[in-house]
Amino acid sequence: MRDILFLCPQERDREAVRAAGLDERFVVAFVGDDLDRMDPFDPAGVLEACAGVRADGVVGAKDQSALLASVLAVQRRLPGPRPEALLACQHKPTSREIQRRVAPASTPRTALVENGPPFDPPFFVKPVVGRLSQGAFRVDEPADLDELALPDGYGERYARVAALAGGRPDRTRGFLAEELLDGLEVTLEGYVHRGAVTTIGVTDSIMYPGTISFERFEYPSRLTAERQAELAALAERLVTAHGLDDACFNVEFFVPEQGPPGIIELNGRLASQFAPLVHRLHGRSAYDVLFDVACGRDPAWGGGEPDGVGVSYVLRVFEDALVETVPEPDEGLEILVAPGLRLADQGQNDAESYRLAILTGFGETREEAVARCRERARALSFRLAPAPA
């Protein structure tokens, strides 16, 4: 049995490992708390806590933990992505420069926001490093840029992890303006092993109507096989150009009805939220792939066509509130907030909404899977009170 050192897991990761039976095939050591919630924040302490823990592979499932895992893998001369490759993926201005060189037709115009609009609105603004679309918003008028004054706590925390990986902490601050893209938003997930890139599948992203907040993710994609093959070829170019190897990855795209797809971003990690969908519909978990790649083995993905349709549904509200009670844990249900705290203080927000829970549903058709998710979401017993002044 191989030894896997899993850094800074969230409960989602532990559940995925159990569900796939990986704790029966690997000796799994979980070390550290979720870096997004760690208080006090001590990424260097996580590395110190790994001393003496055996490992044939080191993994992390979020941007920060994947970067920290790559640092430890280098120290131990284990397989895994190089820290500089993950830094290139995670620092959006650097990644856009690479994208522009290898896929100019799919890369939107971008510019750092410094003194006013870098080009005429409308455009989208996001932190140069970020998570969950936090701090990202659309700019239609120059006055909209006043929102840049909001504090960006994630960037400050990420800077400390980046420093351990040899990155420059000062490059984690600031905002990037990006030309608007349109079309169906999708995520292509895959892995790269010894330079060979393999696609696992493509998932569609659906927003709550009239918002930029995700309502659900549907797997497999409704895109044609030809369009998905085009995305796979583009993803291979991006992964290679960023120097990403021995890693899971996902690429987010906008795919219009006509013309080239637009690149949103490349992430050098697995898409953990979609793992239950992949596992149920293929009979094999993306975490299985993650562990194999981390140990230097070819996962030899041969999942075939998905059997049915799976949906990952995000229950949200669009106003801040005090959480009084939350539902009991249940299979296929991930509770994201805790009672006794305001939603605004729990790190589950984007520019417009607050996440309460993620649940999964399946069906023979897309419509059946979505209906089951919505029915279950309506039955969840969250009790929210008006947020204190």
C-alpha positions as CSV (number, residue, x, y, z in Angstrom):
1,M,0.0,0.0,0.0
2,R,1.3,3.5,-0.9
3,D,1.4,6.3,1.6
4,I,-0.5,9.5,0.8
5,L,0.0,12.7,2.7
6,F,-3.1,14.8,2.3
7,L,-2.5,18.5,3.3
8,C,-5.2,20.7,4.8
9,P,-8.3,18.7,3.9
10,Q,-11.8,20.0,4.1
11,E,-14.5,17.6,5.1
12,R,-15.4,17.2,1.4
13,D,-12.0,15.6,0.8
14,R,-12.3,13.2,3.7
15,E,-15.7,12.1,2.5
16,A,-14.5,11.6,-1.1
17,V,-11.6,9.4,0.1
18,R,-14.0,7.3,2.2
19,A,-16.6,7.0,-0.6
20,A,-14.1,5.8,-3.1
21,G,-12.6,3.3,-0.7
22,L,-9.2,4.9,-1.1
23,D,-8.4,4.5,2.6
24,E,-8.5,0.8,2.0
25,R,-6.0,1.0,-0.9
26,F,-3.7,3.7,0.5
27,V,-2.4,4.6,3.9
28,V,-3.8,8.2,4.1
29,A,-2.5,10.7,6.6
30,F,-4.5,14.0,6.8
31,V,-2.3,16.8,8.1
32,G,-3.4,20.4,8.9
33,D,-6.7,22.3,8.8
34,D,-8.4,23.8,5.8
35,L,-6.2,26.8,5.0
36,D,-9.2,28.9,4.0
37,R,-10.5,28.6,7.6
38,M,-7.3,28.1,9.6
39,D,-7.0,30.5,12.5
40,P,-4.3,31.4,13.3
41,F,-3.0,31.1,9.8
42,D,0.2,29.1,9.8
43,P,1.1,27.4,6.5
44,A,4.7,26.9,7.5
45,G,3.5,25.1,10.6
46,V,1.7,22.6,8.4
47,L,4.9,21.7,6.7
48,E,6.6,21.3,10.0
49,A,3.8,19.0,11.2
50,C,4.6,16.7,8.3
51,A,8.1,15.9,9.6
52,G,8.3,12.2,10.2
53,V,5.1,11.3,8.3
54,R,5.8,8.8,5.6
55,A,4.7,9.6,2.0
56,D,4.9,8.2,-1.5
57,G,2.8,11.1,-2.7
58,V,1.7,14.5,-1.3
59,V,-1.6,16.1,-2.4
60,G,-3.9,19.1,-1.7
61,A,-7.3,19.8,-3.2
62,K,-7.5,23.6,-3.1
63,D,-5.2,26.2,-4.7
64,Q,-3.3,27.0,-1.5
65,S,-3.0,23.4,-0.2
66,A,-2.0,22.1,-3.7
67,L,0.7,24.7,-3.8
68,L,1.9,23.8,-0.3
69,A,1.8,20.1,-1.3
70,S,4.0,20.9,-4.3
71,V,6.6,22.5,-2.0
72,L,6.7,19.4,0.2
73,A,6.9,17.1,-2.8
74,V,10.0,19.0,-4.1
75,Q,11.6,18.8,-0.6
76,R,11.1,15.0,-0.6
77,R,11.8,14.5,-4.3
78,L,8.4,13.0,-4.9
79,P,6.2,13.3,-8.0
80,G,4.0,16.3,-8.4
81,P,3.6,19.7,-10.1
82,R,6.5,22.1,-9.7
83,P,5.6,25.1,-7.4
84,E,6.5,27.6,-10.2
85,A,4.0,25.9,-12.5
86,L,1.2,26.3,-9.9
87,L,2.2,29.9,-9.2
88,A,1.9,30.6,-13.0
89,C,-1.6,29.1,-13.0
90,Q,-2.8,30.9,-9.8
91,H,-1.4,34.4,-10.6
92,K,-4.0,35.5,-13.2
93,P,-1.8,38.1,-15.0
94,T,1.0,35.6,-15.5
95,S,-1.4,33.0,-16.7
96,R,-3.0,35.4,-19.1
97,E,0.4,36.2,-20.6
98,I,1.0,32.5,-21.2
99,Q,-2.5,32.0,-22.7
100,R,-2.0,34.9,-25.0
101,R,1.2,33.3,-26.4
102,V,-0.3,29.9,-27.1
103,A,-4.1,30.6,-27.6
104,P,-4.5,34.3,-28.6
105,A,-7.9,33.8,-30.2
106,S,-9.3,32.4,-27.0
107,T,-7.7,34.8,-24.5
108,P,-9.7,38.0,-23.7
109,R,-8.0,41.4,-23.5
110,T,-6.8,42.0,-19.9
111,A,-5.0,44.8,-18.0
112,L,-4.1,45.5,-14.4
113,V,-6.4,48.1,-12.7
114,E,-4.3,50.8,-11.4
115,N,-5.5,54.4,-11.9
116,G,-9.1,54.1,-13.2
117,P,-10.4,51.9,-16.0
118,P,-7.6,50.4,-18.1
119,F,-10.0,50.3,-21.1
120,D,-13.6,51.3,-21.8
121,P,-16.4,49.4,-19.9
122,P,-18.0,47.0,-19.8
123,F,-15.5,44.5,-18.4
124,F,-15.0,42.1,-15.6
125,V,-12.7,42.7,-12.6
126,K,-11.2,40.1,-10.3
127,P,-8.4,39.9,-7.8
128,V,-5.1,38.8,-9.3
129,V,-5.4,35.7,-7.0
130,G,-8.7,34.6,-5.6
131,R,-11.2,31.9,-4.8
132,L,-15.0,31.3,-5.3
133,S,-15.4,34.5,-7.4
134,Q,-14.9,36.5,-4.3
135,G,-14.0,40.1,-5.1
136,A,-15.0,39.6,-8.7
137,F,-17.7,41.9,-10.3
138,R,-18.8,43.4,-13.6
139,V,-17.9,47.0,-14.3
140,D,-20.4,49.0,-16.5
141,E,-19.4,52.5,-15.3
142,P,-16.1,53.9,-14.0
143,A,-17.8,54.5,-10.7
144,D,-18.2,50.8,-10.2
145,L,-14.5,50.6,-9.5
146,D,-15.1,52.1,-6.1
147,E,-15.7,48.5,-5.0
148,L,-11.9,47.9,-5.3
149,A,-11.6,49.5,-1.9
150,L,-13.0,46.4,-0.3
151,P,-10.4,44.4,1.7
152,D,-9.0,41.3,0.0
153,G,-8.1,39.0,2.9
154,Y,-7.6,36.0,0.7
155,G,-4.7,37.6,-1.2
156,E,-2.9,38.4,2.1
157,R,-3.2,34.8,3.2
158,Y,-2.2,33.4,-0.2
159,A,0.9,35.6,-0.2
160,R,2.3,33.7,2.8
161,V,1.8,30.4,1.0
162,A,3.3,31.8,-2.2
163,A,6.4,32.9,-0.3
164,L,7.0,29.4,0.8
165,A,6.9,28.3,-2.8
166,G,9.4,30.9,-4.0
167,G,6.8,33.4,-5.2
168,R,6.8,37.1,-4.7
169,P,4.2,38.1,-2.1
170,D,3.8,41.6,-3.6
171,R,2.4,40.1,-6.8
172,T,-0.6,38.7,-4.9
173,R,-2.2,42.1,-4.5
174,G,-4.2,44.0,-7.0
175,F,-7.0,43.5,-9.5
176,L,-7.2,42.5,-13.2
177,A,-9.7,43.8,-15.7
178,E,-10.8,41.3,-18.3
179,E,-12.8,41.7,-21.5
180,L,-16.3,40.2,-21.2
181,L,-16.8,36.7,-22.6
182,D,-20.1,35.0,-23.4
183,G,-21.5,31.5,-24.2
184,L,-22.1,28.4,-22.1
185,E,-19.7,28.3,-19.1
186,V,-18.1,24.9,-18.7
187,T,-15.2,23.2,-16.8
188,L,-13.0,20.6,-18.4
189,E,-11.3,18.4,-15.9
190,G,-8.3,16.1,-16.5
191,Y,-4.8,15.2,-15.4
192,V,-1.2,15.2,-16.8
193,H,1.2,12.4,-16.2
194,R,4.7,12.6,-17.5
195,G,3.7,15.2,-20.1
196,A,0.7,13.2,-21.4
197,V,-2.6,15.1,-20.9
198,T,-5.9,13.2,-20.4
199,T,-9.4,14.6,-20.2
200,I,-11.8,13.1,-17.6
201,G,-14.9,15.1,-18.6
202,V,-16.7,18.4,-19.2
203,T,-19.2,19.9,-16.8
204,D,-21.7,22.7,-17.6
205,S,-22.1,25.7,-15.2
206,I,-25.6,27.3,-14.8
207,M,-26.2,30.6,-13.1
208,Y,-29.2,31.8,-11.0
209,P,-31.2,33.8,-13.5
210,G,-30.0,37.4,-13.9
211,T,-26.9,36.9,-11.6
212,I,-23.3,35.8,-11.8
213,S,-23.8,33.3,-9.0
214,F,-23.7,29.6,-9.8
215,E,-26.9,27.7,-9.2
216,R,-25.8,24.3,-10.4
217,F,-23.2,22.2,-12.3
218,E,-24.4,19.5,-14.7
219,Y,-22.3,16.5,-15.8
220,P,-21.8,15.5,-18.5
221,S,-21.9,18.6,-20.7
222,R,-24.5,19.2,-23.3
223,L,-21.8,20.3,-25.8
224,T,-21.2,18.2,-28.9
225,A,-18.4,15.6,-28.9
226,E,-16.6,17.8,-31.6
227,R,-16.8,20.9,-29.4
228,Q,-15.5,19.0,-26.3
229,A,-12.6,17.6,-28.4
230,E,-11.7,21.2,-29.3
231,L,-11.7,22.1,-25.6
232,A,-9.5,19.1,-24.8
233,A,-6.9,20.1,-27.5
234,L,-6.9,23.7,-26.1
235,A,-6.5,22.5,-22.6
236,E,-3.5,20.4,-23.6
237,R,-1.8,23.4,-25.0
238,L,-2.5,25.5,-21.9
239,V,-1.3,22.8,-19.5
240,T,1.9,22.2,-21.4
241,A,2.6,26.0,-21.8
242,H,2.3,26.5,-18.0
243,G,4.8,23.7,-17.3
244,L,2.2,21.7,-15.4
245,D,3.0,18.0,-15.0
246,D,2.1,15.2,-12.7
247,A,-1.0,17.0,-11.6
248,C,-4.7,17.1,-11.8
249,F,-6.1,20.2,-13.5
250,N,-9.3,21.9,-14.6
251,V,-9.9,24.6,-17.2
252,E,-12.9,26.9,-17.2
253,F,-14.2,28.2,-20.6
254,F,-17.0,30.2,-22.1
255,V,-18.2,28.4,-25.3
256,P,-20.2,30.5,-27.7
257,E,-22.4,29.0,-30.4
258,Q,-19.9,30.1,-33.0
259,G,-16.3,30.9,-32.9
260,P,-13.4,29.9,-30.6
261,P,-14.0,29.2,-26.9
262,G,-12.9,31.8,-24.4
263,I,-10.5,30.9,-21.6
264,I,-11.6,31.9,-18.1
265,E,-8.8,30.2,-16.1
266,L,-6.6,27.2,-15.7
267,N,-6.5,25.6,-12.2
268,G,-3.7,23.2,-11.3
269,R,-5.8,21.0,-9.1
270,L,-8.8,18.7,-9.3
271,A,-12.4,20.1,-9.3
272,S,-13.3,18.6,-5.9
273,Q,-17.0,19.7,-6.0
274,F,-17.5,17.6,-9.1
275,A,-15.9,14.4,-7.7
276,P,-19.2,12.9,-6.5
277,L,-20.7,13.3,-10.0
278,V,-17.6,11.7,-11.7
279,H,-17.6,8.9,-9.1
280,R,-21.3,8.0,-9.5
281,L,-21.5,8.2,-13.3
282,H,-18.1,6.6,-14.1
283,G,-17.7,4.3,-11.1
284,R,-14.2,5.8,-10.4
285,S,-13.3,8.8,-8.4
286,A,-11.2,11.8,-9.5
287,Y,-9.5,11.4,-6.1
288,D,-8.3,8.0,-7.3
289,V,-6.7,9.8,-10.2
290,L,-5.2,12.4,-7.8
291,F,-3.6,9.7,-5.6
292,D,-2.2,7.7,-8.6
293,V,-0.6,10.8,-10.2
294,A,0.9,11.9,-6.9
295,C,2.6,8.5,-6.6
296,G,4.0,8.8,-10.1
297,R,1.6,6.2,-11.6
298,D,-0.4,6.6,-14.7
299,P,-4.1,6.5,-13.7
300,A,-5.0,5.1,-17.1
301,W,-8.4,6.8,-17.1
302,G,-10.9,4.8,-19.2
303,G,-14.1,6.0,-17.7
304,G,-16.1,5.6,-20.9
305,E,-19.5,7.4,-21.3
306,P,-21.2,8.6,-18.1
307,D,-24.2,6.6,-17.1
308,G,-26.9,9.2,-16.6
309,V,-26.7,12.8,-15.5
310,G,-25.4,14.3,-12.2
311,V,-26.0,17.7,-10.8
312,S,-24.1,19.6,-8.1
313,Y,-26.6,22.1,-6.8
314,V,-25.7,25.2,-4.8
315,L,-28.3,26.6,-2.4
316,R,-27.8,30.3,-2.0
317,V,-29.4,33.4,-0.6
318,F,-28.9,36.9,-1.9
319,E,-29.0,38.9,1.4
320,D,-26.8,38.7,4.5
321,A,-28.4,37.0,7.5
322,L,-27.6,35.5,10.9
323,V,-27.6,31.7,10.7
324,E,-29.7,30.3,13.6
325,T,-29.9,26.6,12.7
326,V,-28.7,24.3,9.9
327,P,-29.8,20.9,8.7
328,E,-28.3,17.7,10.0
329,P,-25.5,16.2,7.8
330,D,-26.7,13.7,5.3
331,E,-25.4,11.7,2.3
332,G,-24.9,13.9,-0.7
333,L,-25.3,17.1,1.3
334,E,-22.5,19.5,2.2
335,I,-23.4,22.2,4.7
336,L,-21.2,25.2,4.2
337,V,-22.2,27.5,7.1
338,A,-22.4,27.2,10.9
339,P,-25.0,28.5,13.3
340,G,-24.4,31.6,15.4
341,L,-22.5,33.6,12.7
342,R,-23.5,36.0,10.0
343,L,-23.2,34.7,6.5
344,A,-20.9,37.6,5.6
345,D,-18.4,36.3,8.2
346,Q,-18.2,32.7,6.9
347,G,-16.3,33.1,3.6
348,Q,-19.0,31.6,1.4
349,N,-19.9,34.7,-0.6
350,D,-19.4,36.0,-4.0
351,A,-20.3,39.6,-5.2
352,E,-24.0,38.9,-5.1
353,S,-24.9,36.0,-2.8
354,Y,-24.0,33.6,0.0
355,R,-23.7,29.8,-0.3
356,L,-25.5,27.7,2.3
357,A,-25.1,24.2,1.0
358,I,-24.1,22.0,-1.9
359,L,-26.1,18.9,-2.7
360,T,-26.0,16.3,-5.4
361,G,-28.7,14.7,-7.4
362,F,-28.8,12.2,-10.3
363,G,-31.3,11.1,-13.0
364,E,-31.5,9.4,-16.3
365,T,-32.1,12.9,-17.9
366,R,-30.8,16.4,-17.1
367,E,-34.3,17.6,-16.2
368,E,-34.9,14.7,-13.8
369,A,-31.6,15.4,-12.0
370,V,-32.2,19.1,-11.7
371,A,-35.8,18.6,-10.4
372,R,-34.6,16.2,-7.7
373,C,-32.0,18.7,-6.5
374,R,-34.4,21.6,-6.4
375,E,-37.0,19.5,-4.5
376,R,-34.3,18.5,-1.9
377,A,-33.0,22.1,-1.6
378,R,-36.6,23.3,-0.8
379,A,-36.9,20.8,2.0
380,L,-33.6,21.8,3.8
381,S,-34.2,23.3,7.2
382,F,-32.0,26.3,7.4
383,R,-33.3,29.0,9.7
384,L,-32.0,32.5,9.0
385,A,-32.6,35.7,10.9
386,P,-32.1,39.3,9.7
387,A,-28.4,40.3,10.0
388,P,-27.6,42.5,13.0
389,A,-27.0,46.1,12.2
